[in-house]
Amino acid sequence: MLKNIPLYIGLRYTRAKRRNQFISFISAFSLFGMALGVMALIIVLSVMNGFDREMKERILSVVPHGFIDQAPFLDDWKILAAQVEAHPEVVAAAPYIASSAMVSYSGGFEAIELQGVLPDVESKVSIVDQKMVVGDMVALQPGEYGIVMGRLLASRLMLTPGDKVRVTSPEINMTPMGAFTRSRSFTLVGVFEAKAQVDSTLALIHLSDAQKFLRHQGAQGLHVKTTDLYVAARVMAELRQQLGADQYQVKDWSQTQGSLFQAVKMEKIVIGSLLMIIIAVAAFNIVSSLVLMVADKRSDIAVLRTMGVSARQVMGIFIVQGSAVGFFGTLIGAILGCLVALLLPSLMPFMESLLGLQVFDPEVYFISQLPSVLLWQDVVLICSVALLLSFVATLYPAYRAAQIEPAEALRYE
């Protein structure tokens, strides 16, 4: 029986009515704060996971998984493509030429990323041809100087198919008359919408037109698509060793787009750390409530000590009480947080229709609803940290309770 005293009395103190209502309020506030902190962390991290997934699915569906470049140019891209596609985890390889440029129409100017591609081959490594809202990628024919661009870019320039735009290269030509930039008229033959950042920056032309316009012999390099974007780094590293690091410059998407995803990851860590303060405050409230409880129960502790309860068991009583508050707060917060995170994508449209407002305008944002992806490892980590803080918060008050001398506590009773 004496062995179960800390558990029995600790749990009874948790649900017993206090003589001091202020202690009851602080205990309830601690439980509420713990639940709120855990719930908020689970929901916010699930939303950040959702944004990360949306970015990867949308941006990396358009951006190639890997790049293989050769300086000054790749003369026969078909030979290199055949070597690359021989790798078992490479789906396809397509030639390209890329350059920054300026596009103008009716007095409007926009900086763009200009890419020369072969439409039929590029469709094997990119899904731009599947995202066409107007026109078709096959309309990019050699010698006709057609151009395909993202919807947001075309919208800002107020373009419609058939309009002619002026594309200016950043390279400067020195002539007897002075220094001039190269520019040429292109006809808009298609508009794509990937619902990603490329909609506002990317423009595609035929590879042969890019060679003539940019004065580029052959291809700049290859776009590579792997069986899975998460193995791209390993596959491109293997290709680097196979092809020779000195002859080719080999990169994967994590090197070209990695800063964007690192920023999202860092934002997730920072927001998670800030919201962890809520759990820390709840843990401090547990300290406050237990310190007051020890002061309120001095005579009870003294009586228990005279009945043979050891100092270690007295310490265990208050550890059980404080840990129980933290446990139930964490449990409530975890259940509510998981429910909200799982139902959030369907709850947002309901709340928008109920309140008559639209949180994410598709004309402004690349998403139309709040994404949420619940990862169980996040839930386990949050709950573990919350329970650990709750346990640590009980140690000092429990130690104070164990130091109470029965004779001193009962002197004035």
C-alpha positions in Angstrom: 0.0 0.0 0.0 2.8 2.4 0.9 4.3 1.9 -2.6 1.1 3.2 -4.2 0.7 6.2 -1.9 2.4 8.8 -4.3 0.2 7.7 -7.2 -3.0 7.5 -5.2 -2.6 10.8 -3.3 -1.2 12.7 -6.3 -4.1 11.8 -8.5 -6.6 12.6 -5.7 -5.0 16.0 -5.1 -5.5 16.6 -8.9 -9.3 16.3 -8.7 -9.9 17.4 -5.1 -11.5 20.7 -4.4 -9.1 23.3 -3.0 -9.6 25.4 0.1 -7.8 28.1 -1.8 -9.7 28.8 -5.0 -6.7 30.6 -6.5 -4.7 27.4 -6.5 -7.6 25.7 -8.4 -7.6 28.5 -10.9 -3.9 28.3 -11.6 -4.1 24.5 -12.0 -6.9 24.8 -14.5 -5.1 27.6 -16.3 -2.0 25.4 -16.5 -4.0 22.5 -18.0 -5.7 24.9 -20.5 -2.4 26.6 -21.5 -0.8 23.2 -22.1 -3.7 22.1 -24.2 -3.7 25.3 -26.2 0.0 25.3 -26.8 0.0 21.6 -28.0 -3.0 22.2 -30.2 -1.6 25.4 -31.8 1.8 23.8 -32.5 0.2 20.7 -34.2 -2.1 22.9 -36.3 0.6 25.4 -37.4 3.2 22.7 -38.2 0.6 20.8 -40.2 -0.1 24.0 -42.2 3.6 24.5 -42.8 3.9 20.9 -43.9 1.0 21.6 -46.3 2.7 24.6 -47.8 6.0 22.6 -48.2 4.1 19.9 -50.0 2.2 22.3 -52.3 5.5 24.1 -53.2 7.2 20.8 -54.0 4.3 19.4 -56.0 3.8 22.6 -58.0 7.2 24.1 -58.5 9.1 20.7 -58.9 6.4 19.5 -61.4 7.7 22.2 -63.7 11.3 22.5 -62.7 13.5 19.6 -63.9 14.9 17.3 -61.2 18.5 17.8 -62.5 20.7 19.8 -64.8 23.8 18.8 -66.8 25.6 21.7 -68.4 28.8 21.8 -70.5 30.8 25.0 -71.3 30.9 26.7 -73.7 28.1 24.5 -75.2 26.9 21.0 -75.7 27.6 20.0 -79.3 25.8 16.7 -79.6 23.2 16.5 -76.9 21.7 13.2 -78.1 24.9 11.2 -77.3 25.0 12.6 -73.8 21.2 12.1 -73.3 21.6 8.5 -74.3 24.3 8.1 -71.6 22.2 9.8 -69.0 19.0 7.8 -69.8 21.0 4.6 -69.4 20.8 5.2 -65.7 18.0 3.0 -64.2 16.5 5.9 -62.2 16.5 8.5 -65.0 13.2 8.8 -66.9 14.3 11.2 -69.6 16.7 14.0 -70.6 16.0 17.0 -72.8 18.2 19.8 -74.3 17.8 23.4 -73.3 19.2 26.9 -73.5 18.5 29.3 -70.7 19.0 33.1 -70.4 17.6 36.0 -68.6 15.9 38.5 -70.9 13.4 41.5 -71.0 10.1 41.3 -72.7 8.1 44.4 -73.6 4.6 45.0 -75.0 2.6 48.3 -75.2 5.0 50.1 -73.0 5.1 47.4 -70.3 8.4 45.7 -69.4 9.0 42.4 -67.5 12.2 40.5 -66.6 11.8 36.9 -67.6 13.7 33.6 -67.6 13.9 32.6 -71.3 14.3 29.0 -72.1 14.8 27.4 -75.5 13.5 23.8 -75.6 12.4 21.1 -78.0 8.6 20.8 -77.2 8.3 17.1 -78.0 11.3 16.1 -75.9 10.7 18.7 -73.1 7.3 17.1 -72.4 9.1 14.1 -71.1 10.9 16.0 -68.3 8.3 18.8 -67.6 4.5 19.0 -67.4 4.2 22.5 -68.8 2.5 21.0 -71.9 -0.1 19.5 -69.5 -0.7 22.9 -67.9 -1.6 24.9 -71.1 -4.7 27.0 -70.7 -4.4 28.6 -74.1 -2.6 27.2 -77.2 -0.3 24.3 -77.3 3.4 23.6 -76.9 3.6 22.0 -80.4 2.9 25.5 -81.8 6.6 26.3 -81.0 7.9 25.6 -84.5 11.5 26.3 -85.6 12.0 29.6 -87.5 8.5 30.9 -86.6 9.7 32.6 -83.4 6.7 31.7 -81.3 6.8 32.1 -77.5 4.9 30.4 -74.6 4.7 32.1 -71.2 3.1 31.8 -67.8 -0.4 33.1 -67.2 0.6 35.8 -64.6 3.3 37.1 -67.0 0.9 37.3 -69.9 -1.7 38.9 -67.7 0.6 41.7 -66.5 1.6 42.5 -70.0 -2.1 42.2 -71.1 -1.3 39.8 -73.9 -3.6 37.5 -75.9 -2.5 34.7 -78.3 -1.3 36.2 -81.6 0.1 39.4 -80.0 3.7 40.2 -80.9 6.1 41.0 -78.0 9.7 42.3 -78.1 12.3 40.2 -76.3 15.6 41.8 -75.5 18.7 39.8 -74.7 21.0 41.2 -71.9 24.1 40.5 -74.0 25.7 43.6 -75.7 26.9 43.6 -79.3 29.7 45.9 -80.2 29.3 47.4 -83.6 31.0 50.3 -85.4 28.0 52.4 -84.5 28.4 51.6 -80.8 27.1 49.1 -78.2 23.6 47.6 -78.8 21.5 44.9 -77.2 19.9 42.2 -79.3 16.1 42.2 -79.6 13.6 40.4 -81.7 9.8 40.1 -82.1 8.1 36.9 -80.9 4.5 35.9 -81.3 2.6 34.6 -78.3 1.3 31.1 -79.2 0.4 29.7 -75.8 -0.1 30.4 -72.1 0.4 27.9 -69.3 -0.6 27.9 -65.6 1.3 25.8 -63.2 0.0 27.7 -60.2 3.6 28.3 -59.1 6.2 31.1 -59.2 7.1 30.1 -62.8 3.8 31.5 -64.0 5.2 35.0 -63.5 8.8 34.5 -64.8 9.1 31.7 -67.3 8.9 32.0 -71.1 9.6 29.2 -73.6 10.8 29.3 -77.2 12.0 26.7 -79.6 15.6 25.5 -79.2 16.6 26.5 -82.8 15.1 30.0 -82.3 17.0 30.3 -79.0 20.2 29.3 -80.8 19.8 32.1 -83.4 18.5 34.8 -81.0 21.1 34.1 -78.3 23.9 33.3 -80.7 24.4 29.9 -79.1 25.8 26.9 -80.8 24.3 23.5 -79.8 22.6 23.3 -76.5 23.6 24.7 -73.1 22.9 21.4 -71.4 20.2 18.8 -70.4 17.1 18.9 -68.2 16.9 15.5 -66.4 13.9 13.9 -64.8 14.4 11.1 -62.3 11.9 8.4 -61.1 11.5 10.3 -57.8 12.5 13.9 -57.0 13.7 12.8 -53.6 16.4 10.5 -55.1 17.5 13.2 -57.6 20.4 14.4 -55.5 21.9 10.8 -55.3 21.2 10.1 -59.0 22.8 13.4 -60.1 25.8 12.7 -57.9 26.2 9.2 -59.5 26.0 10.8 -63.0 28.6 13.4 -62.0 31.0 10.5 -61.2 30.1 8.6 -64.3 30.4 11.5 -66.7 33.3 13.3 -65.1 33.1 16.4 -62.8 35.7 18.3 -64.9 33.8 18.0 -68.1 30.3 18.7 -67.0 28.5 20.8 -64.4 25.9 18.6 -62.7 23.2 20.0 -60.3 20.0 18.7 -58.8 16.9 20.7 -57.9 18.0 21.0 -54.3 20.9 23.1 -55.4 18.9 25.4 -57.8 15.6 25.6 -55.7 17.0 24.5 -52.3 17.1 28.0 -50.8 13.4 28.3 -51.2 12.6 25.1 -49.4 15.3 25.8 -46.8 13.5 29.1 -46.1 10.2 27.2 -45.5 12.0 24.7 -43.3 13.6 27.5 -41.3 10.3 29.3 -41.0 8.7 26.1 -39.6 11.5 25.8 -37.0 11.2 29.5 -35.9 7.4 29.4 -35.7 7.5 26.1 -33.8 10.1 27.5 -31.4 8.0 30.6 -30.8 4.8 28.6 -30.2 6.7 26.4 -27.8 6.8 29.4 -25.5 3.1 28.8 -24.8 3.9 25.3 -23.5 6.7 26.7 -21.5 4.4 29.3 -19.9 2.0 26.5 -19.0 4.8 24.6 -17.4 5.7 27.6 -15.3 2.1 27.8 -14.2 2.5 24.2 -13.1 5.4 25.3 -10.9 3.4 28.1 -9.5 0.3 26.0 -8.7 2.5 23.3 -7.1 4.4 25.8 -5.0 1.1 27.2 -3.7 -0.2 23.7 -3.2 2.9 22.7 -1.1 2.3 25.8 1.1 -1.4 24.9 1.4 -0.8 21.3 2.3 2.1 21.7 4.8 0.1 20.2 7.7 -1.1 17.3 5.5 2.5 16.6 4.5 3.6 16.7 8.1 0.8 14.2 9.0 1.8 11.9 6.2 5.5 12.0 7.4 4.5 11.1 10.9 2.5 8.1 9.5 5.7 6.8 7.9 5.6 8.2 4.4 9.2 8.9 3.3 10.5 12.2 1.9 10.9 10.5 -1.5 7.3 9.4 -1.5 6.2 13.0 -0.6 8.2 14.2 -3.5 6.5 11.6 -5.7 3.0 12.8 -4.7 3.6 16.3 -6.2 5.5 14.9 -9.2 2.4 12.8 -10.0 0.1 15.7 -9.4 2.0 18.1 -11.7 2.6 15.5 -14.3 -1.1 14.5 -14.4 -2.0 18.2 -15.2 0.6 18.2 -18.0 -0.5 14.8 -19.3 -4.2 15.6 -19.5 -3.4 19.0 -21.0 -1.2 17.4 -23.6 -3.7 14.7 -24.4 -6.6 17.2 -24.9 -4.4 19.5 -27.0 -3.1 16.6 -29.1 -6.7 15.3 -29.8 -8.0 18.7 -30.7 -5.0 19.7 -32.7 -5.1 16.4 -34.8 -8.8 16.8 -35.5 -8.4 20.4 -36.6 -5.3 19.7 -38.7 -7.1 16.8 -40.5 -10.4 18.7 -41.0 -8.8 22.1 -41.8 -8.9 21.8 -45.7 -12.7 21.2 -45.5 -13.3 23.6 -42.6 -11.8 26.6 -44.5 -14.4 26.6 -47.4 -17.2 26.2 -44.8 -16.0 29.2 -42.8 -15.4 31.2 -45.9 -19.0 30.6 -47.1 -20.3 31.2 -43.6 -18.5 34.5 -43.2 -18.8 35.6 -46.8 -15.1 36.2 -47.4 -12.2 34.6 -49.3 -8.9 34.1 -47.4 -6.8 33.2 -50.4 -7.7 35.0 -53.6 -6.4 32.7 -56.5 -5.7 35.9 -58.5 -3.2 36.9 -55.8 -2.0 33.7 -54.3 -0.9 30.4 -55.9 -3.2 28.5 -53.6 -7.0 28.8 -53.1 -7.3 27.0 -49.7 -5.2 26.4 -46.6 -3.2 23.2 -47.1 -2.6 20.9 -44.1 -0.5 17.8 -43.8 -0.4 16.1 -40.4 2.8 14.2 -39.7 2.7 11.9 -36.8 6.4 12.4 -36.0 5.5 16.1 -35.4 2.7 15.1 -33.0 5.0 12.7 -31.1 7.8 15.3 -30.8 5.4 18.0 -29.6 3.8 15.7 -27.0 7.1 14.4 -25.8 8.5 18.0 -25.3 5.3 19.0 -23.5 5.4 16.0 -21.2 9.1 16.5 -20.5 8.5 20.2 -19.6 5.6 19.2 -17.3 7.8 16.7 -15.5 10.7 19.1 -15.1 8.3 21.7 -13.8 7.3 19.5 -10.9 10.8 18.8 -9.6 11.5 22.0 -7.6 8.0 22.1 -5.8 8.2 18.4 -5.1 11.7 18.9 -3.6 10.4 21.7 -1.5 7.6 19.5 -0.2 10.1 16.7 0.7 12.1 19.2 2.8 9.2 20.0 5.1 9.9 18.9 8.7 6.8 17.4 10.5 7.6 19.1 13.9 8.1 22.5 12.3 4.9 22.3 10.2 2.7 21.1 13.1 4.0 23.5 15.7 1.3 26.1 15.2 -1.5 23.7 14.3 
